[in-house]
Amino acid sequence: MKKIGIIGCGAIGTGIAEFIQQNLRKKAKIVALCDLDIKKARSLSKKIKPCPQVINIDRLIKKCDLIIEAASPKISGKIAQKAVLHKKEVLIMSTGGLLKFKDIKSVHIPSGAVCGIDGIRAAAIGKIKRVTLTTRKPPRGLRGAPYLEKRKIDIDKIKKETVIYDGTATDAVKHFPKNINVAATLSLSGIGPDRTKVRIVTSPKYKTNSHEVEVEGEFGRLFTKTENVPSKQNPKTSQLAIFSALAKLKEVIS
């Protein structure tokens, strides 16, 4: 029986907890939860039988066999470091936080809200010339991003299709920490964040979060387009990102 701890009890953390309760009860149990908002953690704990402890990150890592991070890029890298240091398995959802910690290995990373990650990992065995990500999101999916606040862009006043950002994955993750984990996942699977190009486009006409990935290299050319339905609990997160975590979890626990 694998003992699981979840850090981050929002939409993704709650979805993961419910999945474990319903589908993996014979193989795993949630023994600890942690969230900056302790009320969220306590609320989720009450929904799980037996109720897991609500404790801090350090105690959670020591107590559990598998740590699941569903909190924030601000702390995901440090969580991964601590888990690896204690020789614990760790699954990271906020992949943007890993870009600062290039020495971290043996971390489980879901494919997230994009398709084709397996092909990019295979292509990276040879030479990749370029990787380009074009992300399209409705305005509400970008609201609150530091990039918009810094440049005083009122996302709600945009009336037509507009390119909000065009640059590297390194800067995209910095400017849109809660919106563009896909860029980090692509970077970690391919040629790194400084060489991965990212365009973010928005329009009030968009109803889904879509990601177009184009890769050229020694293998040939790869192109994928994924149109995601936003999570009902959190429009900044695609439903597929949550599903990818559950798929990875089944792989890790089976």
Buried (B, 14 or more C-beta within 10 A) or exposed (E): EBBBBBBBBBBBBBBBBBBBBEBBEEEBBBBBBBBEEEEBBBBBBEEBEEBBBBBEBEEBBEBBBBBBBBBBBEBBBBBBBBBBEEEBBBBBBBBBBBBBBEEBEEBBBBBBBBBBBEBBEEBBEEEBEEBBBBBBBBBBBBBEBEBBEEEEBEBEEBEEEBEBBEBBBBBBBBBBBBBBBBBBBBBBBBBBBEBBBBBBBBBBEBEBBBBBBBBBBEBEEBEBBBBBEBBEEBBBBBBBBBBBBBEBBBEBBE
